[in-house]
Amino acid sequence: MAIPTEPIGSIPRPAPLIEAGHDLAAGRITAGDYARLAEAAVRETVEQLEEPDRPRVLRAIAKHARPGHRIFVGVIDPIDPRIETAEEVRDRVLEAAEYLGPARLGTCDDCGFVPFGDDTSTARETAFEKIRARVAGTRLAAAQLGL
């Protein structure tokens, strides 16, 4: 695509989540029930926005990145409560290195763990476990790449 396009701003909530908001306001469901539905809606939204063809995305990044730019690739999903393994992170880093080269590669989380200051959807302990997996997996990839 010659003209880049990005989703900026919010995506309309799915109808079941809107209905759940009305149920919450009316006292028919608890805040915890609503939070679980909201988390599921966020996950579904992110899944719909993800580009499943990572190699195509990595090729496009490699093609358009300027020389000397360090490119940070998201290797941790902060929304998913499952903690990635170091080996999963390593594999994502090695895949990115095939297209971008290891010298210009960096790793990060796909986005922040807390989109709002009062967000408690990700436990602090989970965030740190995910960060440890990112660091360990990056080290494994660096060793495999001879860095």
C-alpha positions in Angstrom: 0.0 0.0 0.0 1.5 3.3 -1.0 -0.3 5.4 1.6 0.1 4.1 5.1 -3.0 3.7 7.3 -3.3 3.2 11.0 -6.3 2.8 13.4 -6.1 5.8 15.7 -8.6 6.3 18.4 -11.1 4.0 19.8 -13.1 1.2 18.1 -16.9 1.0 18.8 -17.7 -1.4 21.6 -19.5 -4.6 20.6 -23.2 -4.7 21.3 -22.9 -7.2 24.1 -20.5 -5.0 26.0 -22.8 -2.0 25.5 -25.6 -4.0 26.9 -23.4 -5.1 29.8 -22.7 -1.5 30.6 -26.5 -0.9 30.9 -26.8 -4.0 33.1 -23.9 -2.7 35.3 -25.6 0.7 35.7 -28.9 -1.0 36.5 -27.2 -3.3 39.1 -28.0 -6.5 37.2 -24.3 -7.5 36.9 -21.2 -6.7 39.1 -18.2 -4.6 38.2 -16.2 -7.8 38.1 -18.6 -9.3 35.6 -18.4 -6.2 33.4 -14.6 -6.1 33.7 -14.4 -9.8 32.4 -16.7 -8.9 29.5 -14.7 -5.8 28.7 -11.4 -7.7 28.8 -12.8 -10.3 26.4 -14.0 -7.5 24.1 -10.6 -5.9 24.1 -8.9 -9.2 23.3 -11.3 -9.9 20.4 -10.8 -6.3 19.1 -7.0 -6.7 19.1 -7.2 -10.1 17.4 -9.3 -8.6 14.6 -6.7 -5.8 14.2 -3.7 -8.0 14.2 -1.9 -8.7 10.9 -1.6 -12.6 10.9 1.1 -12.5 8.2 4.1 -11.4 10.4 6.7 -12.1 7.6 4.8 -9.6 5.4 4.9 -7.0 8.1 8.6 -7.6 8.8 9.4 -7.3 5.1 7.5 -4.0 4.9 9.4 -2.7 8.0 12.7 -3.7 6.6 11.9 -2.1 3.3 10.9 1.3 4.8 13.3 1.6 7.7 16.1 4.0 7.3 19.7 2.8 7.7 20.9 3.1 11.3 17.4 2.9 12.8 16.9 0.4 15.7 13.6 -1.4 15.3 11.9 -2.7 18.4 9.6 -5.6 17.8 6.8 -6.4 20.2 7.3 -9.9 21.6 5.0 -9.9 24.6 1.2 -9.6 24.6 0.3 -7.5 27.6 -3.4 -8.2 27.4 -3.1 -12.0 27.4 -2.8 -13.2 31.0 -0.7 -16.2 29.8 3.0 -15.6 30.4 5.0 -16.3 27.3 8.0 -18.6 27.6 11.5 -17.5 26.9 11.6 -19.9 24.0 8.5 -18.3 22.4 10.1 -14.9 22.7 13.4 -16.3 21.3 11.5 -17.6 18.3 9.8 -14.2 17.6 13.2 -12.5 17.9 14.9 -14.9 15.5 12.0 -14.5 13.0 12.4 -10.7 13.1 16.2 -11.0 12.8 15.7 -12.9 9.5 14.1 -9.8 8.0 15.6 -6.9 9.9 19.1 -8.2 10.8 20.2 -8.7 14.4 22.3 -5.5 14.6 19.3 -3.1 14.3 16.8 -5.2 16.3 15.4 -4.5 19.7 12.5 -6.1 21.7 9.6 -4.6 23.6 6.1 -5.5 24.8 3.4 -5.1 22.1 2.2 -2.0 24.1 2.0 -0.9 27.7 0.6 -3.1 30.4 -1.5 -0.3 31.8 -3.4 1.9 29.3 -4.8 4.0 32.1 -3.3 5.0 35.5 -6.0 3.2 37.4 -6.1 0.0 35.3 -5.6 -3.2 37.3 -6.5 -5.7 34.5 -2.9 -7.0 34.5 -1.5 -8.0 37.9 1.8 -6.4 38.7 3.4 -9.8 39.2 2.2 -11.0 35.8 3.7 -7.9 34.1 7.0 -8.6 35.8 6.9 -12.3 34.8 6.2 -11.3 31.2 9.1 -8.8 31.3 11.4 -11.5 32.6 10.3 -13.8 29.8 11.1 -11.0 27.3 14.5 -10.4 28.7 15.4 -14.1 28.9 14.1 -14.9 25.4 16.0 -11.9 24.0 19.2 -13.3 25.6 18.5 -16.7 24.1 18.1 -15.2 20.7 21.2 -13.1 21.0 23.2 -16.1 22.0 21.9 -18.1 19.1 22.7 -15.2 16.8 26.2 -15.0 18.2 25.8 -11.6 19.7 
